[in-house]
């Protein structure tokens, strides 16, 4: 009897366990189904969010950055590749703040400064931004001109055509269309990556001389190039553009995580582009002991060493990166001006609805393009001066960014912690110091 009862109990337990397992299996399948749908939704929704962070990060790889990366590879081979990797989290940390401010508040950078710190401070920040933007636009049109001159195309043609393209983007009649064209520019800039493979770099040298190689930190020329690479990572116009574009795209709190992912992907890709240009010049110009000082000279030096195709790919990359940056830089001030002075400032407005908005944009690109066409203009000197001015203006822009991101009144539960804000402040100071170092004579710190 005892054995029979034990067998019955055992059978009941097995049935109970089996029923429990069956329920768990159904529950698990249900959860997996929900998880799969959510993942699929987030995957497709990401492409709706994609844009502001990705575009502004690729635009950071502008004519000045291309030149700096090219000189770095030509002068030091693969040595400066680790620095590009180290700069990724710095770039992401600072720019993700603008993304959060845009998603949570639905307001641009200039508008937030005006609302919380007064119109005078907003005007001060916007006027300093204008000086940076105008000088940066000269740099971008210089890169556009250089991209054509590598193959003997007169700069009046490349600069003139680019001016018309930039007008076309502005007058598309919607932010969505303008962003779509900007994304095409950004994706075209990725041509630097296959171009780096085209010159057949030595992978062993990249790893053991670059990634794992000894850093010549006792050489002052090397320190100067570290400053040049790091000092140009964060530009004031990047902060304004990304936050305004986030608002134009109508991203909100539920989009925040995907918007940060957009920024992260852009941060990684822009530094990969820097690495690609370093690889291109390290595998060719460094071995030939050629150290050009301009983007045009880099492209022309690549042709006899790596062939016409290498020069062509470099030229295309320089053109698209400069064109994208010209759009982003000009839009950063165009949006900021509207936010500061309170007039209509959306790409979705027709010309008749927002005349001041369109007028500012057209005047900006017209006069900067015109200046580049002036014969004998010291474009290299202007590029250096632009980096210097960025170093002086960046503390102002970063100061406002930190105050806005640290205000619970503005961000509520999304406010940044004091350690995070302190980290951004320290990183900002370092970036500013490095930016200023690049314009000082390379022998200024011979006492070190």
N, C-alpha and C positions, 0 to 999 in steps of 0.2 A: 504493500500500500504506500509505504514511504517513498519507494523508488518511483511508483506511478505518479504520486503527487509532485515529486521533484521534477519529473519529466514534463508534467503539465505546466508547472511554474516556468520551467526553462523555455517551453514553447511559447508561453505568453510573453515572456521577456523578449524573445527573439522577434515576435510579431510587433511588440511595442517599439523595439529598437528599429525594426524595419520601417514601421510607419513614420517614426521620427526622422529616420534617414531620408525617407521619401519626401517628407515635408521640407527637410533641409535642402534636398536636391532641387525641388521646385523653387524654393526661396532663392537658392544660389543662382539658378538659371534666370530668375526674374531680375535679380540684382545685376547679373551680367548683361542682360538685355537692356536694362536702364543705363548701366554704365556705358555700354556700347553706343546707345543712342546719344547720350550726353557727349561722349568723346567725338562722335561723328558731327554733332551739332557744333561743338567748340572748334573742330577742325575747319568746317566751312565758314563758321562765323569769324574765324581769325582772318580770313581773306577779305572780309568786310571791314575789319578793324585795321588791317595792314595799310600803312601809308605814312603817317606823320613821322614816326620814329625811324622807319627804314629810309625814307627819303632824306631826312635831315642828316642822318649818319653817313650815308653815301656821299652827300653833298660836302661833308667835312673833308672828303678826299678831293680837294679842289686843286687848282693849278699850283698854289703854293705848296701844298702837301705832296703833290706828285714830284715837284722839283726837289723838295727836301729829302724824300725817300730815294729818288734817283741819285742824288749826291751822296747820300749815306751808303748806298751799295757800291757806288763807283770808288769811294774813298776808303771804305772799311770792309768791303765784302759783305759777309753775312752777319757781322758782329751785332748789328742793331736790331736783329729780328726779335730777340727776347724782350726788348723794350716795348715793341709793338704789342706783344701779348700782355705785358704788365699794364698797359694803358687801357685795355678793354674794360675792366671793372670800374676804373675811374670815370671813363666816358659814360658808362651805363648808369652809374650811381647819380651823377649830376643831372643827366638828361631825363632820367626816369622821374625826377621831381617835377619837371615841367609837364610831363604826361599826367601825373596824378593831379596836379593843380587844374589842368584843363578838364579832365574827366569829372572831377568832384564839383568844381565851381561852375563850369560851363562858360568861363570868362577867359579872355586872353591876358597875357602878362601885363601889358600896358594898362588894360582896364582895371586889373586888380590893384596895381600900384596907385592909380588915380583914385580908386574907391577907398582904399584903406590908408594911404599915406598922403593924399592930397594931389591936386592938379600940378602944383609947382614941381614936386618930386617926379611925377610922371613925365612932365615936360623935360626936366633935366635928364632923366634916363633916356628918353626918346631922342633928344638932340645929340647926346653922346653916341647913341646907337647909329644915328644918321652918319656921323663922321666915320665910324667903322665900316658901315655898309657901303658908302660911296667909294672909299678907298679899296675895299674888298672887291667891289664890282670892276674896278680898273684892273685888279689882279686877274679876275676871271676872264675878262675880255682879252687880256694879254695872253692867257693860256689858250683861248680860242684862236687868236691870231697865230700863235706859235705852232699850233697843231696843223695848220695849213702850210705855213712857211717851211716846215720840214720837207715837204714835197714841192716847194716852189709856188704854192698858191698864194696870191697877194692877199694881205690881211684885210683889205677893203671888201673882198668877196666873202671871206669867212665871218668877219665881224658883222658885215651888213646882213648876211643871210641869218646869222644868229639873232640879230636884233629883230628881224621879221618873225622868226620862230617864237621868240619870247613874247612878242605882241600877240601872236596867234594863241599861245597858251593862255594868256591873260584874258583874251576876249572869247573864250569858249562858251561862256554863259553859265557855267556851273563849276563848283569846286570839284565835283566828281570827275568831270572831263579833264580839268586841269591836272588833277592828281594822277589820272591815268596816263597822261603824256609824261608827267614827271617820273612816274614809275618806269616807263620805257627808257627814259634817259638813265635812270639809276641802274636798271638791268643791263643796259648797254655798257655802262662803266665797268661791269664785271669782266669785260673782255681782257682786262689786265691779268686776270688769273690764268686763262689759257695761254696768253702771251708769255707768261713766265715759264711755262713748260716748253714753249716754242724755241727758247734759246738753249734748251737741253742743259739745265743746271745739274751740278754734281750733288746728288742727295747726301752722300757721305759728308761732303764739306758743309752742307746746310746744317746737318745734325751736329757734327763734331767741331766745326769751326764757328758755327753760328749759335745754335741752341745750347750746346754744351761747352763751347769754347771759352777761353779766358778773355775777360773784358779788359781792354787797355785803359783802365780808369786813371792811369797816371799821365795820360796824354791829354793836354789841354784842348787840342783840336777835336778829340773824341767827346770830351765833356761838352764842348760847344754844340756838337751835333745832337747829343742827348737832349740838351736844352731846346734846340730847334725842333726836334721831333715831338717832345712832350709839351712844349709851350704853345703849340698850335692845335692841340687836341680839342680844347673847348673854346669856341668862339661865341661872343655875345649874341650874334644873330641866330645861333642855333637854338638858344633858350626861347627867344621870342617866336621863332617860326614854329617850333614843335607845339607849343601851347596854343597858338592861334589856329594852327592846322587841326589840332585835336578838337577845338571848338567848332571850326567850320565843318568838320566831318560829323559833328553831333554825337561824339562819343560821350558816354556817361559812366556812372560808377560801376555798372555791371560789366562794362568793357575794360575796366582798369587792368585786370590781370593780363588780358590779351594785348592791351596797349603796351604794357611793360615788356611782354614777349617780343612785340614788334620792335621796341627800342633795343632789346638785348640782341636780337638777330642782326639789326643794323650795326650795333657796336662791334660785333664779331666780324662782320663782313668788311666794314671800312678799314679795320686793322689788317685783315687778310689782303686787302688791296694794297695797303702800304707795304706789306711783306712781299707781295707779287712784284711791285716795282723795284724793291731792293734786290730781289732775286734776279730780275732782268739785268740790272746794271752790274750786280756783283759777278754774274756769270760771264759778262762780256767786257764792260769798261774797266772793272777792277783788275781783271787779268791783263788788260792791255795798258794799264797805268794811265788811263784817261779820266780826268775828273772835270766834267763840264759844270758850269754854274747856272745854266738856264734849262728850262724844259725843251726848248728848241734845240739846244746843243746836245742834250741827251738823246733826243730822237734821231738827229742827224748822225751822231756817233754810233748809234745802234746799227744803222744800215750797212756800213762796210764790214761790221764785225759779225752780225747775225742775219743779214739779208734784208731785202726790201719788205718782206712780210712782217718781220719783227718791228721794223720802223713803222709800218702801216698800222699794226695793231696798237702800238704805243700812241700813235697819232690819233687814232679813233678814240682810245681810252681818254686821252688828254682832252679831246674836243667834247665828248659827252660829259665828262666829269666837270669841266669848266662851265658848260652850258647849264647843267643841272644846278651847280652852285650859284650861277648868276640868277636863276629863277628863285631859288630858295633865299638868297641874300636879299634880293630886291623885295620879295614878298614879306620878309620879316619886318622891314621898315614900313612897307605899305600898310600892313595890318596894324603895326604898332602905332602909326600916326593916327589912324582912324580910331583906335581904342583910346588914345590919349586925348584927342581933341573932340571925340564924340560924334563924328559923322559916320555915315553908312560905310561899312568896310567888309563887304562880303563878295566873293567871286560869283555868287549866285545873283547879285544885283545887276541889272542892266546898266549900260553906260548913262542913260538919262537919270537913273535913280541914284547913282553914286559917282558923280563927275569928279569930285575931289579925289576919291579913292583911285580911280583909273589914271587921273592926271599925275598923281605922285609917282605911280609905277612907271609910266611912259617917260617922264622927265628923268627919273633915275637912270634907266637903262640907256636913254638917248645920249645924255651928256657923258656918261662913263664910257660908252662905246666910242663917242666922238673923240674923247681925249686920247684913247688908245691909238687912234688913227693919226695923231699928230706925229710927224717925223722927229726923231731924236729924243723922244720922251724917255727919261731914265726909268724904264719899267722895273728893272732889277732892284733899284734903290727904293722904288715905291713899294714893292713886295716886302722888303725888309722893314720899311717904315710902318706898313700895315700890321705886321706881327708885333712891332713895338707898341703901337697904339692899342692893340688888343690887350696887351699886358697891363696897360694903365686903366682901360675901361672895364675890363673883366671884374675887378673887385666891386665896382658899383653894381653891375648886373647880378653878380653872385650874392652880394649883400642883400639885395631885394629878394632874390630867390630863396635864400635861407630864412629870411624873416617871414615870407609868405608861407613857406612849407612848414615852418615851426609854429604857426598861429592856429590854435585850436578853434578860434572864432571863424577862421576861413575853412579849415579842413575837417574840423570836428574829430571824429574817431579815426580819420585817415591821417592825422597830423604825424609828422616825423618825430622820432625820439631825439632827445638832446645829444646822445652819443652819435647818432647818424648825422645830425646837423653839424656837430663838431668835426666829424670826419670830413664832411664836404667842405667845411671852412678851411681846414688844414690843407686838404688837397687843392682847393682853390688858390690858397696862398702859394703853394709850391708851383702850380701851373703859371701863376702870375710872375713869380721870380724867374722861372725858367724862360718864359716868354721875353722878359726884359733882358736877360743875359744874351739872347741871340743878337741883339742890336748893338751890344757893346763891342769894342775892338777885341779880337780874340786874344790879345796879349794883356788885357786889362787885369787878369788875375794871375800874373806871372809870379806874384808873391806867394802863391799857394805852394 
